[in-house]
Amino acid sequence: MNDRNHLGNVSVTHEVRIIENGLLDIPMLAILDADGNIYPDASEPALRQELAVKMYHTMLYTRMLDERMVAAQRQGRISFYLASTGEEAAVVGSAAALSDKDMIMSQYREQGALAFRGYTSAQFMNQMFSNRLDPNKGRQMPIHYGDKTLNFMTISSPLGTQIPQAAGYAYGQKLQGNDALTICYFGEGAASEGDFHAGLNMAAVLNCPVIFFCRNNGYAISTPAEEQFAGDGIASRGIGYGVRTIRVDGNDPLAVYSATVKARELALSSLQPVLIEAMTYRLAAHSTSDDPSGYRSKKEEEKWRLKDPLQRFKVWLSNKGWLAEADTEDFLKTVRSDILDALKTAEKVPVNPISDIVEDVYSEVPWHLQAQREALLVHIKRYPDKYPKTAGEVNK
């Protein structure tokens, strides 16, 4: 029998019945197998050759950028970096399914989405070197990108802050009648933050057109997923909050693209949130401050290297006749040169004067900040060999 209460139509039982985790079956969408071939029962998405090749090239570019910048950090040229090695398909595959009008709210491993929208090597470098061409004026750590023209919200360091912000921004898009949504990226570790629960509940109750995209890469820094939660990943939480949910093979670019196309269609047509959980793996260290050998084995990493998203996509593109080895080699040569040239140029650009630090906060700089700035400039003048020459400059 059915009874109607504040929960709606619910099934009523007269026996104690416990609902266990294993009773909830959430399938994972997969189109490409580990070798890059289409599963027998799978269908390819309607993907144009031009777009497919752009996705692959962006994934390649991201990996080259990551390798170069990790090396730059080891050389002491930048202070910090986060690589997305192994997760390129999750990020680029989803970004390719969006409209340029859609807002991207990132965590800190989505440089592929920004590159897909046209962010240049010079722009990446200026931000990471915190020089005078950095639109953030050097006030952010490296990899905290943002670009208003590309609808990419500036990254914040605190974990999970972008999740409720995404719900709020998407609510505004709905109120304005925009034919656009917000996509919010985060890792499964961020789903342990209170912001995750607040953001999903807000989006579900207010019917916000937002895609919550969780990169479940297996580790929250050094904590494996099995020590983070006992439930069935992050997808089960979406269902619990009344959010439409898709689980996808995050190392399969075709599956990620297809899932995001469908999620965007649902979010805009019904003005409701959708959660995508992309099952992937972080092949790189959490950051350049992390040593993964302390908490996982090489054998585990090698198992996931066999599912490398770049290799799988390359095989599929080659089988379609859309990709030639010579073209790939030419692209890699061009990209390596572009990245290295941008790096060498950016590190020669002076940093912002330290006096800039109190600008853009108040309409007029208050007396106490002026006093602190003057004290800092006196300190720099006393120890000039400890700071860049431009640090002590005062704006005219």
C-alpha positions in Angstrom: 0.0 0.0 0.0 1.0 3.6 -0.5 0.6 6.4 2.1 1.1 10.1 1.3 3.1 12.2 3.8 5.6 15.0 3.7 8.0 12.7 1.8 5.5 12.2 -1.0 4.5 8.7 -2.3 6.3 6.2 -0.1 6.0 2.4 0.2 4.8 1.3 3.6 5.9 -2.0 5.3 4.8 -3.6 8.5 8.1 -5.4 9.1 11.4 -4.0 10.1 13.4 -3.7 6.9 17.0 -2.4 6.8 18.1 -0.8 3.5 21.8 -1.7 3.0 24.4 0.0 0.9 24.7 -3.0 -1.4 21.0 -2.8 -2.5 21.7 0.4 -4.4 23.2 -0.4 -7.8 24.7 2.5 -9.6 26.2 1.5 -12.9 29.2 3.1 -14.5 28.9 4.4 -18.1 31.8 3.0 -20.3 32.2 3.2 -24.0 35.9 2.6 -24.6 37.6 -0.4 -23.2 41.1 -0.3 -21.7 42.6 -0.9 -25.1 40.7 2.0 -26.8 38.1 -0.1 -28.6 34.4 0.4 -28.4 32.6 -2.1 -26.2 30.4 -4.5 -28.3 27.1 -3.2 -26.8 28.2 0.5 -26.6 27.4 3.3 -29.1 29.7 6.1 -30.1 28.6 9.6 -29.3 27.9 12.0 -32.1 31.3 13.6 -32.1 32.7 15.6 -34.9 36.3 14.8 -36.0 37.4 18.4 -35.4 36.1 18.4 -31.9 37.5 14.9 -31.1 40.9 15.9 -32.3 40.8 19.1 -30.3 39.9 17.1 -27.2 42.9 14.8 -27.7 45.3 17.7 -28.5 44.1 19.5 -25.3 44.7 16.4 -23.3 48.2 16.1 -24.7 48.8 19.8 -24.1 47.8 19.5 -20.5 50.1 16.6 -19.9 53.0 18.4 -21.5 52.2 21.5 -19.4 52.1 19.5 -16.3 55.4 17.7 -17.0 57.2 21.0 -17.7 55.8 22.8 -14.7 56.5 20.0 -12.2 60.1 20.2 -13.5 60.1 24.0 -13.2 59.0 23.6 -9.5 61.8 21.1 -8.9 64.2 23.6 -10.4 63.0 26.3 -8.0 61.5 28.4 -10.8 58.0 28.3 -9.3 56.9 27.5 -5.8 54.1 25.0 -6.3 52.2 23.0 -8.9 49.3 20.5 -9.2 49.4 18.0 -12.1 46.3 16.4 -13.6 48.1 13.3 -15.0 45.7 10.5 -15.5 42.6 12.7 -15.1 42.8 14.5 -18.4 39.8 12.7 -19.9 37.5 13.6 -17.0 38.3 17.3 -17.3 38.6 17.8 -21.1 35.9 15.4 -22.0 33.4 17.3 -19.8 34.6 20.7 -20.9 34.1 19.7 -24.5 30.4 19.1 -23.9 29.7 22.6 -22.6 28.8 25.8 -24.2 31.3 28.7 -23.9 28.5 30.6 -22.1 28.5 28.0 -19.3 30.4 29.0 -16.1 33.2 26.8 -14.9 34.0 26.7 -11.2 37.1 24.7 -10.7 38.9 23.1 -7.8 42.6 23.1 -8.8 43.2 20.2 -11.3 41.1 21.5 -14.2 43.8 23.3 -16.3 42.6 21.1 -19.2 39.2 22.8 -19.2 40.8 26.3 -19.3 43.2 25.2 -22.1 40.2 23.8 -24.1 38.6 27.3 -24.0 41.7 29.0 -25.3 43.8 30.0 -22.3 47.3 30.4 -23.7 50.7 29.1 -22.5 51.6 32.8 -21.8 48.6 33.2 -19.6 49.3 30.0 -17.6 52.9 31.1 -17.1 52.1 34.7 -16.1 49.8 33.4 -13.4 52.3 30.8 -12.1 55.1 33.3 -12.0 52.9 35.9 -10.3 54.4 38.6 -12.6 53.0 42.0 -13.6 51.0 40.4 -16.4 49.2 38.1 -14.0 45.6 39.5 -13.8 45.6 38.4 -10.1 48.6 40.8 -9.5 50.5 37.9 -8.0 48.2 37.6 -5.0 47.4 33.9 -5.6 49.4 30.8 -5.4 50.4 29.2 -8.7 47.6 27.3 -10.5 44.9 29.6 -9.1 43.7 30.6 -12.5 40.7 32.7 -13.5 39.5 34.4 -16.6 36.3 36.4 -16.9 36.2 36.4 -20.7 36.3 32.5 -20.7 33.7 32.2 -18.0 36.2 30.5 -15.7 35.8 31.6 -12.1 39.0 32.3 -10.2 40.1 29.3 -8.1 40.1 29.5 -4.3 42.5 27.6 -2.1 40.0 26.4 0.6 38.6 23.1 -0.3 35.0 23.0 -1.5 34.1 26.7 -1.4 33.1 26.6 -5.1 30.4 24.0 -4.5 27.7 26.2 -2.8 29.0 29.1 -4.9 28.1 27.1 -8.0 24.6 26.5 -6.8 24.1 30.2 -6.1 25.6 31.2 -9.5 23.4 28.7 -11.3 20.3 30.0 -9.4 21.2 33.5 -10.7 21.5 32.1 -14.3 18.0 30.6 -13.9 16.5 33.8 -12.6 18.0 35.8 -15.5 16.6 33.2 -18.0 20.1 32.5 -19.4 20.5 29.5 -21.7 23.6 28.5 -19.7 24.5 26.6 -16.6 27.4 26.2 -14.2 29.7 23.2 -13.9 31.5 22.7 -10.6 34.5 20.4 -10.4 35.8 18.9 -7.2 37.5 15.7 -5.9 35.9 13.0 -3.8 37.9 14.4 -0.8 36.2 17.7 -1.1 32.9 15.9 -0.9 33.7 15.3 2.8 33.4 19.1 3.4 30.2 20.6 4.7 30.1 22.8 1.6 29.4 19.8 -0.6 26.3 18.9 1.4 25.1 22.5 1.6 25.7 23.1 -2.1 23.9 19.9 -3.3 20.9 20.4 -1.0 20.6 24.1 -2.0 20.7 23.2 -5.7 18.2 20.4 -5.4 15.7 22.5 -3.3 16.0 25.6 -5.5 16.2 23.7 -8.8 19.5 25.2 -10.0 20.9 24.3 -13.4 24.3 23.1 -12.2 26.4 20.1 -13.0 28.4 18.9 -9.9 31.4 17.0 -11.4 33.3 14.9 -9.0 36.6 13.5 -10.0 36.8 10.5 -7.8 40.6 9.8 -8.2 41.0 7.5 -5.3 42.9 9.7 -2.9 42.3 12.8 -0.8 45.9 13.7 -0.7 47.2 10.5 1.1 43.9 9.2 2.3 42.4 6.4 0.1 38.7 6.4 -0.7 38.0 3.4 1.5 39.2 5.3 4.5 37.2 8.4 3.5 33.7 6.9 3.4 31.8 3.6 3.7 29.1 4.4 1.2 29.0 3.7 -2.5 31.2 6.5 -3.7 29.9 10.0 -4.2 27.1 9.1 -6.6 24.9 7.6 -3.8 25.0 11.0 -2.1 23.5 12.7 -5.1 20.6 10.3 -5.1 20.2 10.9 -1.4 19.8 14.6 -2.0 17.3 14.1 -4.8 19.9 15.1 -7.5 19.9 13.3 -10.8 23.1 11.3 -10.9 25.4 9.6 -13.5 28.5 7.5 -12.8 31.0 7.3 -15.6 34.5 5.9 -16.4 36.5 9.0 -15.9 39.4 7.6 -18.0 37.1 7.2 -21.0 36.8 10.5 -23.0 33.8 9.3 -25.0 31.9 8.2 -21.9 32.7 11.5 -20.1 31.6 13.5 -23.1 28.4 11.6 -23.5 27.5 11.8 -19.8 28.1 15.6 -19.7 26.1 16.2 -22.9 23.2 14.4 -21.2 23.7 16.1 -17.9 23.7 19.5 -19.6 20.5 18.7 -21.5 18.8 17.6 -18.3 20.0 20.5 -16.2 18.8 23.1 -18.7 15.6 21.4 -19.8 14.3 20.7 -16.3 16.3 23.4 -14.4 17.6 20.9 -12.0 21.1 19.9 -10.8 22.9 16.8 -12.0 25.8 15.0 -10.3 28.5 13.2 -12.3 30.9 11.0 -10.5 33.9 10.3 -12.8 35.9 7.2 -11.6 39.5 8.0 -12.4 42.9 7.8 -10.8 45.5 10.4 -9.9 48.7 9.1 -11.5 50.7 12.2 -10.3 51.4 13.2 -6.8 48.7 15.2 -5.1 51.0 18.3 -5.6 54.7 19.0 -5.8 54.7 19.0 -2.0 53.5 15.4 -1.9 55.3 12.0 -2.2 52.8 9.3 -3.1 55.3 6.5 -2.5 54.5 6.9 1.2 50.9 5.7 0.8 50.5 3.7 -2.4 52.5 1.1 -4.3 54.1 1.3 -7.8 52.1 -1.8 -8.7 48.9 0.0 -8.0 50.0 2.9 -10.2 51.0 0.6 -13.0 47.6 -1.0 -13.0 46.1 2.3 -13.7 48.7 3.3 -16.3 47.2 0.5 -18.5 44.0 2.6 -18.5 45.8 5.8 -19.6 43.1 8.1 -21.1 45.4 9.5 -23.7 46.4 6.1 -25.1 42.8 4.9 -25.2 41.6 8.0 -27.0 44.6 7.8 -29.4 43.7 4.3 -30.4 40.1 5.2 -31.0 41.0 8.2 -33.1 43.5 6.2 -35.1 41.0 3.5 -35.8 38.6 6.1 -37.1 41.3 7.4 -39.4 41.1 10.8 -37.7 44.7 10.9 -36.3 48.0 10.3 -37.9 51.2 9.6 -35.9 53.2 12.3 -37.9 50.6 14.9 -37.1 50.8 14.1 -33.4 54.6 14.3 -33.4 54.4 17.7 -35.1 51.8 18.9 -32.5 53.9 17.7 -29.6 57.0 19.5 -31.0 55.0 22.7 -31.4 53.5 22.5 -27.9 56.8 21.8 -26.2 58.4 24.8 -27.8 55.4 27.0 -27.0 55.4 26.1 -23.4 59.1 26.5 -22.9 59.2 29.8 -24.7 56.3 31.1 -22.6 58.0 29.9 -19.4 61.3 31.6 -20.3 59.5 34.8 -21.2 57.2 34.9 -18.1 60.0 34.4 -15.6 61.8 37.5 -16.9 58.7 39.8 -16.4 59.1 41.8 -13.2 56.8 41.0 -10.3 54.2 43.5 -9.0 55.5 46.1 -6.6 54.7 45.2 -3.0 52.7 48.5 -2.6 50.0 46.9 -4.8 49.1 44.6 -2.0 46.7 46.9 -0.4 45.1 48.2 -3.6 41.6 47.0 -4.9 40.4 46.3 -1.4 38.8 49.6 -0.4 37.8 52.5 -2.6 40.5 54.4 -0.6 43.3 52.8 1.2 42.6 53.2 5.0 45.3 54.7 7.3 46.1 51.4 9.0 46.9 49.6 5.7 49.0 52.6 4.6 50.9 52.4 7.8 51.5 48.6 7.4 52.6 49.1 3.8 55.1 51.8 4.9 56.5 49.6 7.6 56.9 46.7 5.1 58.7 49.0 2.6 61.1 50.1 5.4 61.7 46.4 6.1 62.5 45.6 2.5 64.8 48.6 2.2 66.7 47.2 5.2 67.1 43.8 3.7 67.3 44.5 -0.1 69.1 41.2 -0.9 66.2 39.2 0.4 63.6 40.5 -2.0 63.2 41.2 -5.8 64.4 44.6 -6.9 60.9 45.6 -7.9 59.4 44.7 -4.5 60.2 48.0 -2.9 58.7 50.1 -5.7 55.8 52.4 -4.9 53.0 53.1 -7.4 53.1 56.5 -8.8 
